[in-house]
């Protein structure tokens, strides 16, 4: 089957890549999201403050983002497959060494640094290669792939709780590390699309008539799949900068609720078995939100940046209301609202990035976006932990996360206004010049 010039297949083996990315999302981000189950165990073991313990997650998130440009550069230089396999090995090493649990600094270095680097080297190329394999169905494909973290988080909540009760938190880390080795298997299935394009280019060179060969090869060279230079100059684009600032503020908020949801439920006197079910509820509604929003975005009824602005507004409202819960039922309801709108947000934010920069620079943009966004992921959890320590109430962390998201929505509105202004300007410049003569006959005389 022959593909068109520089056009993604939008199906076929691409769905195998989507399933592989689905698994990678589950074995990386889902574990990060459910790490809150280890929070209290580690805090009590080392007898540390909440702000000190939260640095484990903070380091993981920061390295996850900081490693993204490196992962993107390696994808451009080598293949997505190679980087994903490397990420799986790093993630396993982080959890396996964290099993030793020597001290808090050791935890920062293993389950923090190594695990974060493994997640970065797995997640970044997995989500990137899906965008390369799909164009018209990109929003839907990204939504399905990202939903892997929801499906896995649904089962990981009670499963990790059981592992901790049976083997302790150290033994649970070692078992989870072994499970993460399956990332390497997923990486093997991520067949490079670039090789197909290059083979087709050589095939066209031998079979296409000489008059058309040059233009055909030029088109292949312009394919976003074979773009081999990491573009650091994206930081000079106003649209990219606005979206990156949105990413910083969003990252400050996104990792706070999963981290403090379990301690908040404990502070309300909710039993541990019911607490684990909250994470499962969060995963179910998150999954539903991703698929529903991905399907809707695929209809192209609403501009993706408008859809993202709406979902960010709704998720911030949910976070502001969640601390009002005072029992399991109300906490489960508010958690459901937060999880659903979080899922809708995640389903489209990568698609919006591709729309902002275009596919030729998407790999570079994804790496830079994750790098810049890392500051928010690094600062967010410790800041929320500090606020919790000062107030003595886990609700304060949720209020901080909601307020930060409200601010981030303002940058999306500014981005949309800038894009609309540029679109109007380009339409004005391309509009044909009208005749200033009052009658068509005079215009014909002028032409003669």
Secondary structure, DSSP 4 states (H G I P E B T S, - for coil): -PPPTT---SSTTHHHHHHHHHHHHHHHHHHHHTTHHHHHHHHHHHT--HHHHHHHHHHHHHHHHHTHHHHHHHHHHS-HHHHHHHHHHHHHHHHHHHTT---HHHHIIIIIIIHHHHHHHHHHHHHHHHHHH-STTHHHHHHHHHTHHHHHHHHHHHHHHHHHHHHHHHHHHHHHHHHHTHHHHHHHT---HHHHHHHHHHHHHHHS-HHHHHHHHHHHHT-GGG--S--GGGGG-HHHHHHHHHHHHHHHHHHHHHHHHHHHHHHTT--HHHHHHHHHHHHHHHHHHHHHHHHHHHTT-S-HHHHHHHHHHHHHHHHHHHTT--SHHHHHHHHHHHHHHHHHHHHHHHHHHHHHH-GGGHHHHHHHHHHHHHHHHHHHHHHHHHHHHHHT-THHHHHHHHHHHHHHHHHHHHHHHHHHHHHHHHHHHHSPPPP-SSSHHHHHHHH-
